[in-house]
C-alpha cells in the first residue's frame, strides 16, 4: 500500500509572486480593507495550524509534492528559498520538512504552469474594462481544461515516484481534483476538507464575509488538522 497525505491549501499573497501586488489591490478595492485584512489573518492562521501539525511529525524519507513545483533537487530547493524570501508560509513549511529529512519531488509540468500563469498575468495587468473582460473570458475558456491537465500530470508523477509502502504529502490548491486521477492502490488521507476550503474562498470572493456560515468556515480553517497522518 502507498499512502498520500492530501493537504488542500489556501494560498497567501506571497505564493502569487509578481501577481501579489495586483491581487491585493483588487481585493481591497472590491471587498474593503477590513474584510481583506480579516481574510489575510485567517489565511495566516490556517498555515500556522498546518505548520504546527507537521512540525510534530517525523517526516524523514517522506516525499513532498507541492502545487506549482516544477523542479527538484538543487533547482527545487532554490524555488523553495525564493518563496521563503517573499514570505510564503507554504514554502516555509516545506523547507522545515526538508530539513527534517523529507524529499522534494518535481510535481508539475513547467509548460502547463507557465501557460496558466501567463493568462493570470494578462488578467491582472489589463487596464481597461474591455481589456479585463477579454482577458477574463480567455482565462475562463481554458481554466477547467488546463486545471484538469495539471491534475492528470500531478497524479502521474505521484504514481511514478511514490513506491510501495512509502508515504507522500501533497500540498495542493483546494480547487484541484487530483484524487480521482490517482490509482486505487494509493491510500489518500485528507487532513483538511477541500470542499470547506473552496466554500470559504467562494463566500469570500462573493463578498459574504459577514455571514454566520463564513465565520464557521473561518473557524474551520483555523482549527487543528485531523489526525489522519498519525494513523499511517
Residue frames as a rotation matrix with the C-alpha (Angstrom) as fourth column:
UNK 1
0.574 0.819 0.000 0.00
0.819 -0.574 0.000 0.00
0.000 0.000 -1.000 0.00
UNK 2
-0.627 -0.676 0.386 1.13
0.664 -0.724 -0.189 3.55
0.407 0.138 0.903 -0.76
UNK 3
0.214 0.694 -0.688 -0.13
0.934 -0.352 -0.064 6.49
-0.287 -0.628 -0.723 1.30
UNK 4
-0.521 -0.309 0.796 -0.68
0.569 -0.821 0.054 10.10
0.636 0.480 0.604 0.28
UNK 5
-0.244 0.388 -0.889 -1.42
0.790 -0.453 -0.414 12.80
-0.563 -0.803 -0.196 2.84
UNK 6
-0.198 0.303 0.932 -3.60
0.834 -0.447 0.322 15.26
0.515 0.842 -0.164 0.96
UNK 7
-0.352 -0.003 -0.936 -3.37
0.695 -0.670 -0.259 18.87
-0.627 -0.742 0.238 2.15
UNK 8
0.180 0.460 0.869 -5.79
0.885 -0.461 0.060 21.14
0.428 0.759 -0.491 0.25
UNK 9
-0.467 -0.539 -0.701 -4.46
0.802 -0.592 -0.079 24.65
-0.372 -0.599 0.708 0.78
UNK 10
0.828 0.536 0.165 -5.48
0.561 -0.783 -0.269 28.27
-0.015 0.315 -0.949 0.51
UNK 11
0.011 -0.937 0.348 -2.67
0.900 -0.142 -0.412 30.42
0.435 0.318 0.842 -0.83
UNK 12
0.259 -0.070 -0.963 -1.26
0.565 -0.798 0.210 33.56
-0.784 -0.598 -0.167 0.77
UNK 13
0.940 0.060 -0.336 -0.46
-0.187 -0.733 -0.654 36.64
-0.285 0.678 -0.677 -1.32
UNK 14
0.100 -0.994 -0.051 3.22
-0.755 -0.109 0.647 35.70
-0.648 -0.026 -0.761 -1.12
UNK 15
-0.174 -0.121 0.977 2.50
0.273 0.948 0.166 32.48
-0.946 0.296 -0.132 -3.03
UNK 16
0.745 0.589 0.315 1.36
0.473 -0.133 -0.871 34.56
-0.471 0.797 -0.377 -6.01
UNK 17
-0.193 -0.939 0.284 4.78
0.924 -0.077 0.374 36.06
-0.330 0.334 0.883 -6.67
UNK 18
-0.957 -0.287 0.046 4.65
0.281 -0.869 0.408 39.05
-0.077 0.403 0.912 -9.03
UNK 19
-0.359 0.905 0.228 0.84
0.354 -0.094 0.931 38.83
0.864 0.415 -0.286 -9.11
UNK 20
-0.312 0.251 -0.916 0.53
0.945 0.180 -0.273 39.51
0.097 -0.951 -0.294 -5.37
UNK 21
-0.869 -0.087 -0.487 0.50
0.220 -0.950 -0.223 43.31
-0.443 -0.301 0.845 -5.52
UNK 22
-0.787 0.597 -0.153 -2.24
-0.450 -0.386 0.805 43.45
0.422 0.703 0.573 -8.16
UNK 23
-0.278 0.699 -0.658 -4.35
0.447 0.701 0.556 40.77
0.850 -0.139 -0.507 -6.45
UNK 24
-0.497 0.026 -0.868 -4.09
0.852 -0.174 -0.493 42.58
-0.164 -0.984 0.064 -3.10
UNK 25
-0.951 0.101 -0.292 -5.04
-0.137 -0.985 0.105 45.90
-0.277 0.139 0.951 -4.68
UNK 26
-0.576 0.772 -0.271 -8.05
-0.335 0.079 0.939 44.41
0.746 0.631 0.213 -6.42
UNK 27
-0.316 0.432 -0.845 -9.10
0.727 0.682 0.078 42.57
0.610 -0.589 -0.529 -3.25
UNK 28
-0.698 -0.002 -0.716 -9.06
0.575 -0.599 -0.558 45.73
-0.427 -0.801 0.419 -1.15
UNK 29
-0.918 0.330 -0.222 -10.91
-0.397 -0.783 0.478 47.69
-0.016 0.527 0.850 -3.84
UNK 30
-0.430 0.787 -0.443 -13.70
-0.262 0.361 0.895 45.15
0.864 0.501 0.051 -4.28
UNK 31
0.082 0.452 -0.888 -14.10
0.621 0.674 0.400 43.92
0.780 -0.584 -0.226 -0.69
UNK 32
0.804 0.118 0.583 -12.84
-0.296 -0.771 0.564 46.73
0.516 -0.626 -0.585 1.51
UNK 33
-0.115 -0.987 0.115 -9.66
-0.587 -0.026 -0.809 46.93
0.802 -0.160 -0.576 3.54
UNK 34
-0.199 0.060 0.978 -11.06
-0.960 0.191 -0.207 45.49
-0.199 -0.980 0.020 6.78
UNK 35
0.817 0.532 0.224 -12.56
-0.456 0.833 -0.313 42.42
-0.353 0.153 0.923 5.09
UNK 36
0.654 -0.642 -0.401 -9.33
-0.232 0.334 -0.914 41.87
0.720 0.690 0.070 3.19
UNK 37
-0.288 -0.792 0.538 -7.24
-0.792 -0.118 -0.599 42.14
0.538 -0.599 -0.594 6.36
UNK 38
0.171 0.449 0.877 -9.51
-0.854 0.512 -0.095 39.68
-0.491 -0.733 0.471 8.17
UNK 39
0.966 0.139 -0.219 -9.11
-0.247 0.753 -0.610 37.27
0.080 0.643 0.762 5.26
UNK 40
0.227 -0.964 -0.141 -5.33
-0.409 0.037 -0.912 37.61
0.884 0.264 -0.386 5.43
UNK 41
-0.310 -0.294 0.904 -5.40
-0.950 0.065 -0.304 36.88
0.030 -0.954 -0.300 9.17
UNK 42
0.627 0.614 0.479 -7.50
-0.603 0.772 -0.201 33.77
-0.493 -0.163 0.855 8.54
UNK 43
0.848 -0.357 -0.390 -5.13
-0.160 0.529 -0.833 32.51
0.504 0.770 0.392 5.86
UNK 44
-0.157 -0.938 0.310 -2.12
-0.672 -0.129 -0.730 33.14
0.724 -0.322 -0.610 8.10
UNK 45
-0.094 0.200 0.975 -3.85
-0.937 0.314 -0.155 31.26
-0.337 -0.928 0.157 10.93
UNK 46
0.905 0.411 -0.107 -4.63
-0.416 0.806 -0.421 28.38
-0.087 0.426 0.901 8.58
UNK 47
0.462 -0.805 -0.372 -0.95
-0.176 0.328 -0.928 27.96
0.869 0.494 0.010 7.76
UNK 48
-0.328 -0.542 0.774 0.03
-0.875 -0.136 -0.465 28.23
0.357 -0.830 -0.429 11.40
UNK 49
0.398 0.567 0.721 -2.33
-0.773 0.630 -0.069 25.34
-0.493 -0.530 0.689 12.22
UNK 50
0.953 -0.087 -0.289 -0.97
-0.140 0.721 -0.679 23.22
0.267 0.688 0.675 9.33
UNK 51
0.132 -0.990 0.056 2.62
-0.439 -0.109 -0.892 24.02
0.889 0.093 -0.449 10.31
UNK 52
-0.143 -0.145 0.979 2.13
-0.988 0.079 -0.133 23.11
-0.058 -0.986 -0.155 13.98
UNK 53
0.784 0.532 0.319 0.69
-0.504 0.846 -0.172 19.80
-0.361 -0.026 0.932 12.91
UNK 54
0.865 -0.453 -0.216 3.53
0.103 0.581 -0.807 18.79
0.491 0.676 0.550 10.63
UNK 55
0.092 -0.863 0.496 6.22
-0.702 -0.409 -0.582 20.20
0.706 -0.295 -0.644 12.90
UNK 56
0.070 -0.002 0.998 5.29
-0.925 0.374 0.065 17.46
-0.373 -0.928 0.024 15.40
UNK 57
0.916 0.354 0.189 5.56
-0.240 0.861 -0.448 14.64
-0.322 0.364 0.874 12.84
UNK 58
-0.135 -0.944 0.301 8.54
-0.117 0.317 0.941 12.50
-0.984 0.092 -0.153 11.87
UNK 59
0.801 0.486 -0.350 8.78
-0.338 -0.115 -0.934 13.12
-0.494 0.866 0.072 8.11
UNK 60
-0.229 -0.972 -0.062 12.16
-0.667 0.110 0.737 11.54
-0.709 0.210 -0.673 7.40
UNK 61
-0.872 -0.221 0.438 12.03
0.135 0.750 0.648 9.86
-0.471 0.624 -0.624 3.98
UNK 62
0.132 0.983 0.127 8.55
0.603 0.022 -0.797 11.16
-0.786 0.182 -0.590 3.18
UNK 63
-0.652 -0.345 0.675 8.15
0.758 -0.286 0.586 12.62
-0.009 0.894 0.448 -0.31
UNK 64
-0.237 0.509 -0.828 6.85
0.225 -0.800 -0.556 16.16
-0.945 -0.319 0.075 -0.72
UNK 65
-0.435 0.243 0.867 4.65
0.889 -0.034 0.456 17.02
0.140 0.970 -0.201 -3.70
UNK 66
-0.430 0.139 -0.892 3.99
0.409 -0.851 -0.329 20.75
-0.805 -0.506 0.309 -4.00
UNK 67
0.646 0.730 0.221 1.49
0.630 -0.347 -0.694 22.76
-0.430 0.588 -0.685 -6.04
UNK 68
0.971 -0.193 -0.143 3.48
-0.240 -0.812 -0.532 24.55
-0.013 0.550 -0.835 -8.76
UNK 69
0.280 -0.928 0.247 6.77
-0.429 0.109 0.897 22.73
-0.859 -0.357 -0.368 -8.04
UNK 70
0.914 0.103 -0.392 8.38
-0.404 0.154 -0.902 22.35
-0.032 0.983 0.183 -11.48
UNK 71
0.149 -0.927 -0.343 11.77
-0.446 0.247 -0.860 21.01
0.882 0.282 -0.377 -10.34
UNK 72
0.977 0.056 -0.204 13.52
0.148 0.507 0.849 19.03
0.152 -0.860 0.487 -7.63
UNK 73
0.260 -0.936 -0.237 16.98
0.962 0.273 -0.024 18.73
0.087 -0.222 0.971 -6.02
UNK 74
-0.609 -0.641 -0.468 19.02
0.714 -0.700 0.030 21.99
-0.347 -0.316 0.883 -6.25
UNK 75
-0.836 0.345 0.426 16.66
0.070 -0.704 0.707 23.86
0.544 0.621 0.564 -8.55
UNK 76
0.175 0.944 -0.281 13.66
0.461 0.174 0.870 22.84
0.870 -0.282 -0.405 -6.47
UNK 77
0.048 -0.251 -0.967 15.46
0.993 -0.093 0.074 23.95
-0.108 -0.964 0.245 -3.32
UNK 78
-0.913 -0.408 -0.012 16.12
0.400 -0.899 0.176 27.36
-0.083 0.156 0.984 -4.88
UNK 79
-0.394 0.858 0.328 12.43
0.108 -0.312 0.944 27.71
0.913 0.407 0.030 -5.73
UNK 80
0.389 0.497 -0.776 11.60
0.797 0.240 0.554 26.98
0.462 -0.834 -0.302 -2.09
UNK 81
-0.354 -0.641 -0.680 14.18
0.880 -0.475 -0.011 29.52
-0.316 -0.602 0.733 -0.90
UNK 82
-0.917 0.063 0.394 12.81
0.161 -0.845 0.509 32.20
0.365 0.530 0.765 -3.23
UNK 83
0.042 0.998 -0.045 9.32
0.329 0.029 0.944 31.53
0.943 -0.054 -0.327 -1.92
UNK 84
0.230 -0.044 -0.972 10.53
0.972 0.048 0.228 31.97
0.037 -0.998 0.053 1.64
UNK 85
-0.767 -0.635 -0.087 12.15
0.634 -0.772 0.040 35.31
-0.093 -0.024 0.995 0.74
UNK 86
-0.720 0.554 0.418 8.80
-0.168 -0.724 0.669 36.76
0.673 0.412 0.614 -0.31
UNK 87
-0.671 0.369 0.643 7.04
-0.736 -0.226 -0.638 35.40
-0.090 -0.901 0.424 2.78
UNK 88
0.011 0.699 -0.715 5.34
-0.617 0.568 0.545 32.20
0.787 0.435 0.438 1.61
UNK 89
0.042 0.099 0.994 4.10
-0.949 0.317 0.008 30.20
-0.314 -0.943 0.107 4.60
UNK 90
0.948 0.319 -0.017 3.70
-0.299 0.865 -0.403 27.18
-0.113 0.387 0.915 2.35
UNK 91
0.539 -0.810 -0.233 7.35
-0.021 0.263 -0.964 27.20
0.842 0.524 0.125 1.33
UNK 92
-0.133 -0.538 0.832 8.49
-0.905 -0.276 -0.323 27.93
0.404 -0.797 -0.450 4.89
UNK 93
0.479 0.397 0.783 6.76
-0.710 0.700 0.079 24.72
-0.517 -0.594 0.617 5.96
UNK 94
0.973 -0.154 -0.173 8.15
-0.011 0.714 -0.700 22.73
0.231 0.683 0.693 3.03
UNK 95
0.190 -0.967 0.169 11.64
-0.467 -0.240 -0.851 23.96
0.864 0.083 -0.497 3.92
UNK 96
-0.079 -0.187 0.979 11.29
-0.993 0.103 -0.060 22.80
-0.090 -0.977 -0.194 7.53
UNK 97
0.802 0.421 0.423 10.07
-0.385 0.907 -0.173 19.39
-0.456 -0.024 0.890 6.36
UNK 98
0.774 -0.585 -0.241 13.05
-0.049 0.325 -0.944 19.07
0.631 0.743 0.223 4.02
UNK 99
-0.078 -0.817 0.571 15.38
-0.777 -0.308 -0.548 19.97
0.624 -0.487 -0.611 6.89
UNK 100
0.059 0.200 0.978 13.80
-0.869 0.492 -0.048 17.12
-0.491 -0.847 0.203 8.88
UNK 101
-0.655 -0.515 0.552 14.58
-0.237 0.835 0.497 14.60
-0.717 0.195 -0.669 6.14
UNK 102
0.457 0.845 0.276 11.66
0.145 0.235 -0.961 14.83
-0.877 0.480 -0.015 3.71
UNK 103
-0.605 -0.656 0.452 12.37
0.493 0.138 0.859 14.61
-0.626 0.742 0.240 -0.02
UNK 104
-0.020 0.567 -0.824 11.18
-0.447 -0.742 -0.500 17.21
-0.894 0.359 0.268 -2.54
UNK 105
-0.395 -0.016 0.919 9.78
0.642 0.710 0.289 15.76
-0.657 0.704 -0.270 -5.78
UNK 106
-0.949 0.130 -0.287 9.08
-0.296 -0.675 0.676 17.55
-0.106 0.726 0.679 -9.06
UNK 107
-0.495 0.846 0.195 5.29
0.276 0.367 -0.888 17.71
-0.823 -0.386 -0.416 -9.12
UNK 108
0.534 0.802 -0.270 4.20
0.101 -0.377 -0.921 19.77
-0.840 0.464 -0.282 -12.11
UNK 109
0.115 -0.389 0.914 4.88
0.986 0.157 -0.058 20.30
-0.121 0.908 0.401 -15.81
UNK 110
-0.584 -0.467 -0.664 6.59
0.462 -0.864 0.202 23.65
-0.668 -0.189 0.720 -16.42
UNK 111
-0.943 0.193 0.271 4.72
0.180 -0.389 0.903 24.36
0.280 0.901 0.332 -19.66
UNK 112
-0.071 0.987 -0.146 1.29
0.719 0.152 0.678 23.87
0.691 -0.057 -0.721 -18.06
UNK 113
0.141 0.059 -0.988 2.12
0.905 -0.412 0.105 26.01
-0.401 -0.909 -0.112 -15.02
UNK 114
-0.783 -0.512 -0.353 3.57
0.319 -0.818 0.478 28.78
-0.534 0.261 0.804 -17.19
UNK 115
-0.718 0.565 0.407 0.57
0.408 -0.132 0.903 28.75
0.564 0.814 -0.136 -19.51
UNK 116
0.292 0.864 -0.410 -1.86
0.880 -0.075 0.469 29.29
0.374 -0.498 -0.782 -16.65
UNK 117
-0.036 -0.380 -0.924 0.33
0.746 -0.626 0.228 31.97
-0.665 -0.681 0.306 -15.11
UNK 118
-0.922 -0.318 0.223 0.53
0.378 -0.609 0.697 33.84
-0.086 0.727 0.681 -18.42
UNK 119
-0.229 0.923 0.310 -3.26
0.562 -0.135 0.816 34.05
0.795 0.361 -0.488 -18.55
UNK 120
0.458 0.390 -0.799 -3.43
0.889 -0.215 0.404 35.26
-0.015 -0.895 -0.445 -14.95
UNK 121
-0.498 -0.700 -0.513 -0.79
0.617 -0.701 0.357 37.92
-0.610 -0.139 0.780 -15.61
UNK 122
-0.830 0.249 0.498 -2.78
0.354 -0.456 0.817 39.14
0.431 0.855 0.290 -18.60
UNK 123
0.166 0.972 -0.167 -5.91
0.730 -0.007 0.684 39.26
0.663 -0.236 -0.710 -16.45
UNK 124
0.380 -0.046 -0.924 -4.35
0.851 -0.374 0.369 41.22
-0.362 -0.926 -0.103 -13.59
UNK 125
-0.605 -0.737 -0.301 -2.48
0.529 -0.654 0.541 43.63
-0.596 0.168 0.785 -15.85
UNK 126
-0.273 0.571 0.774 -5.47
0.871 -0.196 0.451 44.59
0.409 0.797 -0.444 -18.01
UNK 127
-0.923 -0.219 -0.316 -6.05
0.339 -0.853 -0.398 48.35
-0.183 -0.475 0.861 -17.63
UNK 128
-0.701 0.705 -0.106 -9.37
-0.684 -0.622 0.381 48.92
0.202 0.340 0.918 -19.35
UNK 129
-0.080 0.777 0.624 -12.80
-0.699 0.403 -0.591 47.42
-0.711 -0.484 0.511 -18.70
UNK 130
0.786 0.377 -0.490 -12.92
-0.619 0.478 -0.624 45.79
0.000 0.793 0.609 -22.13
UNK 131
-0.082 -0.910 -0.406 -9.36
-0.694 0.345 -0.632 44.53
0.715 0.229 -0.660 -21.69
UNK 132
-0.654 -0.090 0.751 -10.27
-0.712 0.409 -0.571 42.96
-0.256 -0.908 -0.332 -18.36
UNK 133
0.370 0.898 0.240 -13.37
-0.677 0.437 -0.592 41.35
-0.637 0.056 0.769 -19.87
UNK 134
0.621 -0.196 -0.759 -11.43
-0.642 0.427 -0.636 39.86
0.449 0.883 0.140 -22.79
UNK 135
-0.477 -0.879 -0.010 -8.67
-0.669 0.371 -0.644 38.55
0.569 -0.301 -0.765 -20.50
UNK 136
-0.425 0.408 0.808 -11.27
-0.730 0.373 -0.572 37.08
-0.535 -0.833 0.140 -18.13
UNK 137
0.661 0.738 -0.135 -13.16
-0.654 0.479 -0.586 35.33
-0.368 0.476 0.799 -20.92
UNK 138
0.276 -0.660 -0.699 -9.93
-0.653 0.405 -0.640 33.92
0.705 0.633 -0.318 -22.36
UNK 139
-0.718 -0.578 0.388 -8.96
-0.662 0.394 -0.638 32.54
0.216 -0.715 -0.665 -18.96
UNK 140
-0.046 0.796 0.603 -12.42
-0.743 0.376 -0.553 31.08
-0.667 -0.474 0.574 -18.35
UNK 141
0.659 0.321 -0.680 -12.22
-0.740 0.436 -0.512 29.22
0.132 0.841 0.525 -21.68
UNK 142
0.099 -0.742 -0.663 -9.00
-0.345 0.599 -0.723 27.42
0.933 0.300 -0.197 -20.79
UNK 143
-0.162 -0.270 0.949 -9.20
-0.957 -0.193 -0.218 27.27
0.242 -0.943 -0.227 -16.97
UNK 144
0.545 0.478 0.689 -11.01
-0.698 0.714 0.056 23.97
-0.465 -0.512 0.723 -16.40
UNK 145
0.959 -0.195 -0.205 -9.22
-0.005 0.713 -0.702 22.08
0.283 0.674 0.682 -19.17
UNK 146
0.123 -0.975 0.184 -5.83
-0.374 -0.217 -0.902 23.36
0.919 0.043 -0.391 -18.07
UNK 147
-0.040 -0.072 0.997 -6.52
-0.999 0.025 -0.038 22.52
-0.023 -0.997 -0.073 -14.43
UNK 148
0.858 0.408 0.313 -7.53
-0.397 0.912 -0.101 19.00
-0.327 -0.038 0.944 -15.45
UNK 149
0.699 -0.671 -0.247 -4.30
0.028 0.370 -0.929 18.55
0.715 0.642 0.277 -17.42
UNK 150
-0.160 -0.758 0.633 -2.29
-0.730 -0.341 -0.593 19.74
0.665 -0.556 -0.498 -14.44
UNK 151
0.274 0.354 0.894 -4.13
-0.902 0.418 0.112 17.32
-0.334 -0.837 0.434 -12.14
UNK 152
0.993 0.074 -0.095 -3.51
-0.109 0.888 -0.448 14.44
0.051 0.455 0.889 -14.52
UNK 153
0.307 -0.951 -0.039 0.19
-0.156 -0.010 -0.988 15.28
0.939 0.309 -0.152 -14.65
UNK 154
-0.156 -0.335 0.929 0.45
-0.941 -0.236 -0.243 15.61
0.301 -0.912 -0.278 -10.86
UNK 155
0.644 0.483 0.593 -1.27
-0.650 0.755 0.092 12.25
-0.404 -0.445 0.800 -10.34
UNK 156
0.902 -0.342 -0.265 1.03
0.046 0.685 -0.727 10.58
0.430 0.643 0.634 -12.87
UNK 157
-0.013 -0.950 0.313 4.13
-0.463 -0.272 -0.844 11.97
0.886 -0.156 -0.436 -11.11
UNK 158
0.029 0.090 0.996 2.90
-0.989 0.146 0.016 10.72
-0.144 -0.985 0.093 -7.75
UNK 159
0.906 0.375 0.196 2.19
-0.336 0.919 -0.205 7.29
-0.257 0.120 0.959 -9.25
UNK 160
0.683 -0.696 -0.221 5.66
-0.012 0.291 -0.957 7.16
0.731 0.656 0.191 -10.86
UNK 161
-0.192 -0.901 0.390 7.64
-0.337 -0.312 -0.888 8.27
0.922 -0.301 -0.244 -7.82
UNK 162
-0.012 0.244 0.970 5.75
-1.000 0.010 -0.015 7.02
-0.014 -0.970 0.244 -4.75
UNK 163
-0.532 -0.352 -0.770 6.90
-0.475 0.877 -0.072 3.47
0.701 0.327 -0.634 -4.19
UNK 164
0.294 0.650 -0.701 5.32
0.180 0.682 0.709 0.59
0.939 -0.334 0.084 -2.28
UNK 165
0.363 0.010 -0.932 5.00
0.911 0.208 0.357 1.27
0.198 -0.978 0.067 1.46
UNK 166
-0.773 -0.631 0.067 6.10
0.610 -0.768 -0.194 4.88
0.174 -0.109 0.979 1.00
UNK 167
0.268 0.820 -0.506 4.25
0.859 -0.441 -0.261 7.99
-0.437 -0.364 -0.822 2.18
UNK 168
-0.626 -0.401 0.669 3.92
0.669 -0.716 0.197 11.29
0.400 0.571 0.717 0.37
UNK 169
-0.135 0.576 -0.806 2.46
0.597 -0.602 -0.530 14.67
-0.790 -0.553 -0.263 1.28
UNK 170
-0.413 0.078 0.907 0.70
0.845 -0.340 0.414 16.71
0.341 0.937 0.074 -1.39
UNK 171
-0.370 0.281 -0.886 0.20
0.356 -0.838 -0.414 20.44
-0.858 -0.469 0.210 -0.82
UNK 172
-0.771 0.168 0.614 -2.31
0.622 -0.008 0.783 21.49
0.137 0.986 -0.098 -3.47
UNK 173
-0.869 0.491 0.061 -4.79
-0.491 -0.871 0.005 24.29
0.056 -0.026 0.998 -4.11
UNK 174
-0.578 0.672 0.462 -8.29
-0.154 0.466 -0.871 23.37
-0.801 -0.575 -0.166 -2.96
UNK 175
0.336 0.751 -0.568 -9.76
-0.733 -0.170 -0.659 23.68
-0.592 0.638 0.493 -6.45
UNK 176
-0.517 -0.566 -0.642 -7.58
-0.829 0.519 0.209 20.89
0.215 0.640 -0.737 -7.83
UNK 177
0.630 0.709 0.317 -9.09
-0.740 0.672 -0.033 17.42
-0.237 -0.214 0.948 -8.27
UNK 178
-0.298 -0.875 -0.382 -6.05
-0.916 0.375 -0.144 15.14
0.270 0.307 -0.913 -8.09
UNK 179
-0.428 0.086 0.899 -7.63
-0.607 0.710 -0.357 12.33
-0.669 -0.699 -0.252 -6.05
UNK 180
0.637 0.739 0.217 -9.87
-0.346 0.527 -0.776 10.95
-0.688 0.420 0.592 -8.85
UNK 181
0.668 -0.442 -0.598 -6.79
-0.656 0.028 -0.754 10.68
0.350 0.896 -0.271 -11.08
UNK 182
-0.272 -0.836 0.476 -4.79
-0.959 0.276 -0.063 8.55
-0.079 -0.474 -0.877 -8.64
UNK 183
-0.373 0.096 -0.923 -4.56
-0.300 0.929 0.218 4.74
0.878 0.358 -0.318 -8.90
UNK 184
0.599 0.800 0.038 -6.61
-0.324 0.199 0.925 2.75
0.732 -0.566 0.378 -6.40
UNK 185
0.442 -0.462 -0.769 -3.59
0.719 0.695 -0.005 1.34
0.537 -0.551 0.639 -4.56
UNK 186
-0.719 -0.601 0.349 -2.70
0.270 -0.704 -0.657 4.80
0.640 -0.378 0.668 -3.24
UNK 187
0.083 0.719 -0.690 -4.49
0.978 0.073 0.194 5.38
0.190 -0.691 -0.697 0.06
UNK 188
-0.421 -0.171 0.891 -5.41
0.243 -0.968 -0.071 9.06
0.874 0.186 0.448 0.34
UNK 189
0.027 0.382 -0.924 -5.88
1.000 0.002 0.031 10.75
0.014 -0.924 -0.382 3.71
UNK 190
0.017 0.086 0.996 -7.13
0.323 -0.943 0.076 14.34
0.946 0.320 -0.044 3.70
UNK 191
-0.538 -0.231 -0.811 -6.22
0.840 -0.071 -0.537 16.35
0.067 -0.970 0.232 6.78
UNK 192
-0.648 0.486 -0.586 -8.49
-0.195 -0.850 -0.489 19.22
-0.736 -0.203 0.646 5.70
UNK 193
0.045 0.789 0.613 -11.77
0.687 0.421 -0.592 19.11
-0.725 0.448 -0.523 3.79
UNK 194
-0.860 -0.446 0.249 -11.18
0.470 -0.500 0.728 20.68
-0.200 0.743 0.639 0.35
UNK 195
-0.168 0.885 0.435 -14.91
0.798 -0.137 0.588 21.32
0.579 0.445 -0.683 -0.06
UNK 196
0.612 0.389 -0.688 -14.99
0.759 -0.533 0.374 23.58
-0.221 -0.752 -0.621 3.00
UNK 197
-0.326 -0.801 -0.503 -11.91
0.466 -0.599 0.651 25.46
-0.822 -0.022 0.568 1.86
UNK 198
-0.796 0.113 0.595 -13.49
0.561 -0.236 0.794 26.02
0.230 0.965 0.124 -1.56
UNK 199
0.264 0.964 -0.027 -16.72
0.868 -0.226 0.443 27.13
0.421 -0.140 -0.896 0.11
UNK 200
0.299 -0.258 -0.919 -14.76
0.644 -0.656 0.393 29.65
-0.704 -0.709 -0.030 2.19
UNK 201
-0.730 -0.681 -0.060 -12.99
0.391 -0.489 0.780 31.03
-0.560 0.546 0.623 -0.87
UNK 202
-0.535 0.611 0.584 -16.23
0.679 -0.101 0.727 31.32
0.503 0.785 -0.361 -2.83
UNK 203
0.504 0.724 -0.470 -18.02
0.861 -0.380 0.338 33.05
0.066 -0.575 -0.815 0.04
UNK 204
-0.015 -0.622 -0.783 -15.11
0.529 -0.669 0.522 35.45
-0.848 -0.407 0.339 0.42
UNK 205
-0.874 -0.407 0.266 -14.90
0.415 -0.339 0.844 36.26
-0.253 0.848 0.465 -3.29
UNK 206
-0.298 0.851 0.433 -18.65
0.653 -0.150 0.743 36.96
0.697 0.504 -0.510 -3.40
UNK 207
-0.592 -0.050 0.804 -18.48
-0.274 -0.926 -0.259 39.42
0.758 -0.373 0.535 -0.53
UNK 208
0.507 0.834 -0.217 -20.20
-0.111 0.313 0.943 37.24
0.855 -0.455 0.251 2.08
UNK 209
-0.441 -0.885 -0.151 -17.62
0.083 0.127 -0.988 37.88
0.893 -0.449 0.017 4.77
UNK 210
-0.671 0.156 0.725 -20.10
-0.692 -0.482 -0.537 38.80
0.265 -0.862 0.432 7.49
UNK 211
0.282 0.884 -0.372 -22.35
-0.654 0.461 0.600 35.76
0.702 0.074 0.708 7.36
UNK 212
0.523 0.000 0.852 -22.64
-0.761 0.450 0.467 33.11
-0.384 -0.893 0.236 10.06
UNK 213
0.956 -0.138 0.260 -21.54
0.226 0.911 -0.347 30.40
-0.189 0.390 0.901 7.63
UNK 214
0.556 -0.795 0.242 -18.46
-0.032 -0.311 -0.950 32.37
0.830 0.521 -0.199 6.63
UNK 215
0.187 -0.467 0.864 -17.44
-0.944 -0.328 0.027 32.72
0.271 -0.821 -0.502 10.28
UNK 216
0.745 0.132 0.654 -17.93
-0.378 0.892 0.249 28.97
-0.550 -0.433 0.714 10.74
UNK 217
0.891 -0.429 0.148 -15.72
0.371 0.501 -0.782 28.28
0.261 0.752 0.606 7.74
UNK 218
0.355 -0.777 0.519 -13.09
-0.497 -0.628 -0.599 30.71
0.792 -0.045 -0.609 9.04
UNK 219
0.345 -0.165 0.924 -13.03
-0.903 0.212 0.375 28.83
-0.258 -0.963 -0.076 12.35
UNK 220
0.930 0.004 0.368 -12.64
0.072 0.979 -0.192 25.56
-0.361 0.205 0.910 10.46
UNK 221
0.678 -0.723 0.135 -9.61
0.092 -0.099 -0.991 26.91
0.730 0.684 -0.001 8.60
UNK 222
0.097 -0.650 0.754 -8.06
-0.781 -0.519 -0.346 27.91
0.616 -0.555 -0.558 11.93
UNK 223
0.741 0.277 0.611 -8.77
-0.631 0.599 0.493 24.58
-0.229 -0.751 0.619 13.65
UNK 224
-0.297 -0.884 0.362 -6.11
-0.664 0.463 0.587 21.83
-0.686 -0.066 -0.725 14.01
UNK 225
-0.243 0.153 -0.958 -5.99
-0.867 0.410 0.285 19.37
0.436 0.899 0.033 11.09
UNK 226
0.832 0.553 0.042 -7.35
-0.529 0.769 0.358 15.86
0.166 -0.320 0.933 11.51
UNK 227
0.155 -0.793 0.589 -5.06
-0.760 0.285 0.584 13.15
-0.631 -0.538 -0.558 12.88
UNK 228
0.954 0.272 -0.125 -5.12
-0.284 0.688 -0.668 11.03
-0.096 0.673 0.734 9.71
UNK 229
0.333 -0.903 -0.270 -1.35
-0.632 -0.001 -0.775 11.23
0.700 0.429 -0.571 9.43
UNK 230
-0.267 -0.444 0.855 -0.87
-0.955 0.239 -0.174 9.59
-0.128 -0.863 -0.488 12.81
UNK 231
0.451 0.565 0.691 -2.76
-0.472 0.808 -0.353 6.54
-0.758 -0.167 0.631 11.55
UNK 232
0.583 -0.261 -0.769 -0.46
-0.759 0.162 -0.631 5.89
0.289 0.952 -0.104 8.61
